[in-house]
Amino acid sequence: MRMGKLRADLVALLFLLPFLVIYILFTIWPIIKGVNMSFYKWTLIKKMKYVGWDNYSKMIHDKDMWAALGHSLIFVVLTTPTMIILAIALAMIANRKSRLQRFYRSVFFLPSVLSVAVASFLGLFVFQPYTGLVNSALHWIHLLPQNTEIFWLNETNLSWIAIALLTLWWTVGFNFILYLSAMQEIPDEIYEAARLDGANDTQIFFRITFPYLSPITKTITMLQIIASFKVFMQIYIITGGGPLDQTRPIIQLIYETGFKKNDLGYAATMSYMLFAILLVLSVFQYWLNNRKGAQA
């Protein structure tokens, strides 16, 4: 009996071995190497010298790093709640039985198949002055005078709005599908019983739909926070971190430090600071879910 179990374990290990080798080579080893780099003055050419904790001390007193981290936090605050609300709203529209149900599902999900580069260049076209789609539409409906233009990408607050709107449009499809799947698992009998008891649509949503969506909402919230902290490419393409670095996120600062300023050691230090933040958030969510599950 024991020999048979051991043989089965060995066979399973042989099947897993190729994946383990690749995972260790391309994931575990780079993590270890990155930690090592953070303790050195390291350029793109070679390892220069051991600096100990100097990179970490420099990071603590680095105003640019704290500013970039604050910009990433702004993006998290702008996109996470709105993403949740938008995804739920779209899922409710697509979950209603109608002739346009398949059309809604296709249209709501379609932007998420675009690459970040394509979506970002579309954003440049949409928000540019004079010929951009947004300004042209505002002129057409007479909300914007004909001789007036809104420079979405040249003012800090407007830039954040443009970046957030583009990101929501581009990424909401994935969360929309998750919510739609969760809604389809809610038994129709519960809705029918609620309507027989005289409940209106608002009461049905807050007393039935939303509580059923609570577990997936927690997961989506954490995934969205992590994804928002890692934002880089759309901001880099649309504003370049401007104006005056007021939209530069922490990932862009890490990229510029490592590959433009040729300081990979300090870039690795900031990377592990961000990794620590995301790890703490993930552990907190895991603890919160387990705690509420135990109380239930």
N, C-alpha and C positions, 0 to 999 in steps of 0.2 A: 504493500500500500504506500509506504513512505518512498520507496524507490520509484514507483510510478509517478507520484507527485513531483519528485525531484526531476525526473526525466521530462515531465510536462513543463516545469519551470525553465529547464535548460532550453527546450525547444522554443518557448516563448521568448527567452532572452536572445536567442539567435535571430529570431524575426525582428526584435526590437533593436538589435545591435547597429544596423546601418543608420537608423534614425538617431540613436544615442551618439554615435560618432560624429555625425553632421551637426547635431545640436551642441555638443561640447565644443566642437571646432569653431562654429560660427556664432555661438551665443555665449556659452560659459567662458571660453577663453578670452574673447574680446572684453567681457566684463572685468575679468581679473586683470587683463592688460591695461584697461582704462584706469582702474584704481592705482596701478603702479605708475602710470603716466602722471597722475595728479600730484605726485610727490617729486616730480622732476621739472626742470626747465627743458621743454621738449619742443623742437621745431619740426617742420615738415621734412627736413633733411636728416636729422639725427637727434639722439638724446644728448643734451648738453651737460647738465649737472644736477645733482641731488639738492633739492631745496627744502625738504621736509614738509612742515605745515605752512610754509610761506604762502602757497597758493590759496589755502583755506583762509588764512589771516587777511590776505589781500581781498578775497571775495567778500568777507564780512564788512569791509570798509569801502567797497566799491559802489559808488553812487549809481553808476551806469547799470550795474547788475540789478540793484534794487529797483531802479526805474523800469528796466525791462521786465522784471518779475511782476511789478505792479501793472504794466501794460497787459501782460498775459492774464492777470487776475481780472482786469477790466473786461477782457474778451470773454472770460469764463462767466462773469456776472451778466454780460449782455446776451450771450447765446444759450446758456443752459436753461434758464426758466422759459424763455421764449421757444426754445426747441421742444420742450416738453408740451407746452400748451398747443403749439402748432401741430405737432405730430398727433396728439389726441384728437384735435379738431378735424384734421384730414382723415384720420382713421374712422371717425364717426360718420363723416360724409360718405366715405367709400364703403362703409359697412351697411348703409341703408339699402334696402332692396329697391332698385330702380333700373330703368333701361340703360342708364349711363354708368352703372356700377363698374363694369370692366374698363370703361374709358377713364373714370376717376382713378382707378388703381394704377393704370398704365401711366397716366400723366403725372401723378404724384410721385411715382417711383422713378420715372425716366431720368431726371437730372442726376441722380446718384450714380448712374453708369458712366458719367463723364469723368475724365481725369482732372486732377486739380489744376493742371496747366490750362486745359481747355476752358474749364469753368472760370478761372481767373481772367483769362483774356476776354471772355464774354462779359465779365464784370467791368473790365476797362471800357469796353464799347458801350455798355449800358449807362455808366455813370460819368462819362466824359462830357464836358460842356459843349454847347453849340450843336453838336450832331448826336449826342447820346440819347438813348431811348427814354430815360427818365425825364430829362429836361424837355425833350420833344413832346412827350405825353403831357407834361405840366403846361407847356405852351398851348397845346391843342385844346385842353379843357379850360384854358384861361385862368389857371391858378397861378401862373407865372407870367408876368408881363413880357411882351415880345422882345424888348431890348434888355432883358435881365437874364443872367445865367447863374446857376448854382454850381459852384466849384466843389463838388463832392469830395474830391481827393486831395484838395489843397488846404482844407481846414480840419483841425484835429477831431472835433466832435462829429462833423459830417463824414470824415473818413471812417471813424469807428462804425457809424450807422451803415455806410456802404459795405464795409467788410462783413459786418454781422448779417446784413440782408443777403448778401451773396452766399455766405456760408450756410445760412438757414435754407435757402433755396436749393443749394447743391447737396446738402447732407441729410435733409429731413426724410428722404425716401427710406433709408435704412430703419430709422426709428418708427416711421409710419407703418412699415411692414410688421415690425414687432408688436405694435399696439393693435393692428388689425388682426393679427393672429390671436392675440390675447382676447380681444372682443368676441371673436368667433367661438371661443371656448365657453363663453357665458351662456348657460341654458336659456332658451327662449321662454320656457315655462315661468321663469322668475319674472321676466318682463311682463308676461301676460297676467300673472297674479297681481303684480303691482298696479297695472292699469285697471284691473277689475276693482281694486281697492280705492281707485280714484287718484292715484299718483300722477302728477304731471311730468313733463320731460325733464325739467330741472331737478325735481325730487328723485326721479329714476336715475339720473346721472350721478348725483352726489350720494345717494343711498345704495345704489347697486353697481353701476358701471365703474365708478372711480375706486371703490374699495376692492373690486375684483382686479383692477389694474395696478394696485399698490405694489405687488412684488416686482412686476416688470418695470414699473416707474423707478423703483430704487436702483435696479440694474442699469437702466438707461441713463439715469442721473449721474451715476458714477462713471459710466463709459463716456458720457458727454463732457464731464469735468476733466477727465484725463485727456480726451481728444482736444479739448479747448486749450489746455495748458501746453499741448504739443503743437499748436498752430504755428505755421511758418510760411508755407509756399504761397498761399493766396495773398497774404500780407506783403510778402517779398515781391511778388509780381505786380500787385495793384498799387501799392504806395512806396515800396522799398523801405518801409519803416518810418517814412516821413508823414507829415512835415516835421522837420527838425527832430527826428527820432521819436516823435510822440506816439507812434503806433508800432514801434519796434518791440517784438516779443522776446522772451528769454531764449528761445531756440535760434532766432536770428542773431542775437548777440553771441551765442556760443559758436555759431557758424562763422561769423565775422572774426571772432577772436582766434579761432583755430586756423582758418584758411586764408584770411586776409591780413591779420596781424601776425600770423606765423607763430602762434603760442598755443600749441596743442595741450600742453600741461595744464594751463589755466582753463582752457575750454573743457577739458575732462573734469576739472574740479567743479565747474558750474553744472556740468551734466549730471554729476552725482548728487549735487544739491537738489536739482529738479527731480532726480530719481527718488531721493529720500522723501520729498514732499508727496509725490504720487504714491509711494509705498505706504506712508502714514495714512493717506486718504483711503487707500484700498483696505488696509487693516481696520480702520475705523468703520468702514461700511460693512465689512465681514463681521465685526463684533456687534454692530448694531442689528444686523439681520438675525444673527444667532440669538442675541438677547431678546428680541421681540418674538422670535420663534419659540424660545424656551418659556416666555411668559404666556404665550398662547396655549 
